[in-house]
């Protein structure tokens, strides 16, 4: 690039000088023709060098002949480049009058005309060919300036590139360090974000990923601990009963065997729930969906629970299921999974509702959804636990939940089932004093119209 700039400068500058000198030579040639016409020969110039200098414009003085005007140099280049000092005058026979003894081949020669006849020759050395020419000196200075500027620009570019690269590489280096720490298992690592561009978004996503991995690791550890604890308790009871029978402390009667059977049934139920949750997580839980009336399913389930609630001294209120406006609650779902869902919810209500309490089951529908509400009387749970009751192994009150046989998996499984049906489930404070479970499912009856 620098070479092209210098070549262009040299070419353009020499063209400009050549044009300026050509114009000046034309004027000098015209003045010499006038001088020859006035004097009839070149003898006065040959004998008087001062007269030659005044004529070509290298000397001015009060003694200058007023009738002999100087050549007009509109650009001032002839004075600057000292063109007058490179002029030579020859007569018609090419004999020197003023200047170099012989006409050089490398000089530019122009004839001097008077009334159509050649009366002499004017030659000059072009500026770019002259030794120590001001034009060449000017170009040399410009070349040096351009070279200095080029090196300065290159140095500045290197410094700027270094600073910019450090600015760009620094966040990339932090991201690389952070991901390396995550790969090594340090899930508490967070990458500092210092921008809002794409790299900043990537950094935020990495931090979210790290937080999710850390949370999953914590939950997995808690999960394993809870599973081990839940299995250890019934195993300890069964082992204690067997050891006591073996040592002769207890007899292997029906009562002792029933205790062990109950513990084994509890473990089987827990293992079954864990298995269903695990296959749901990996997408292995199959759903055989079909269209059916949800009210009919709820009626069947409530009739099955009527005996249990009577034994516990609870009243089961489900009159809204028999209202005419609620008979067309059609859903597209897996009947077996929804049976499992509502059975778990009613089991929870029976387990945690005080004696002589009440459980209410109702249903409603609109154009888009079918809503099922299961609520009970006291006791309730703190409001900050309404969202956490659907977490695996979470218990509002650990000792009381275990006393009633709860494993903390039932509601987590309910949430998995309802989400697989594109529905929702949430816990709220019930006006009856206990907990209200609200379940919504898409209304298939309105979609099929």
Secondary structure as GFF3:
##gff-version 3
##sequence-region A 1 449
A	DSSP	alpha_helix	2	39	.	.	.	ID=ss1
A	DSSP	alpha_helix	43	47	.	.	.	ID=ss2
A	DSSP	alpha_helix	49	56	.	.	.	ID=ss3
A	DSSP	alpha_helix	77	81	.	.	.	ID=ss4
A	DSSP	three_ten_helix	83	86	.	.	.	ID=ss5
A	DSSP	beta_strand	87	91	.	.	.	ID=ss6
A	DSSP	beta_strand	96	98	.	.	.	ID=ss7
A	DSSP	beta_strand	108	114	.	.	.	ID=ss8
A	DSSP	beta_strand	117	124	.	.	.	ID=ss9
A	DSSP	three_ten_helix	127	129	.	.	.	ID=ss10
A	DSSP	alpha_helix	134	183	.	.	.	ID=ss11
A	DSSP	alpha_helix	198	246	.	.	.	ID=ss12
A	DSSP	alpha_helix	254	281	.	.	.	ID=ss13
A	DSSP	beta_strand	289	293	.	.	.	ID=ss14
A	DSSP	alpha_helix	294	312	.	.	.	ID=ss15
A	DSSP	beta_strand	315	317	.	.	.	ID=ss16
A	DSSP	three_ten_helix	319	322	.	.	.	ID=ss17
A	DSSP	three_ten_helix	324	326	.	.	.	ID=ss18
A	DSSP	beta_strand	330	334	.	.	.	ID=ss19
A	DSSP	alpha_helix	335	352	.	.	.	ID=ss20
A	DSSP	beta_strand	358	365	.	.	.	ID=ss21
A	DSSP	beta_strand	369	377	.	.	.	ID=ss22
A	DSSP	three_ten_helix	383	385	.	.	.	ID=ss23
A	DSSP	three_ten_helix	388	390	.	.	.	ID=ss24
A	DSSP	alpha_helix	398	403	.	.	.	ID=ss25
A	DSSP	alpha_helix	410	420	.	.	.	ID=ss26
A	DSSP	beta_strand	424	429	.	.	.	ID=ss27
A	DSSP	beta_strand	433	442	.	.	.	ID=ss28
A	DSSP	alpha_helix	444	447	.	.	.	ID=ss29
###
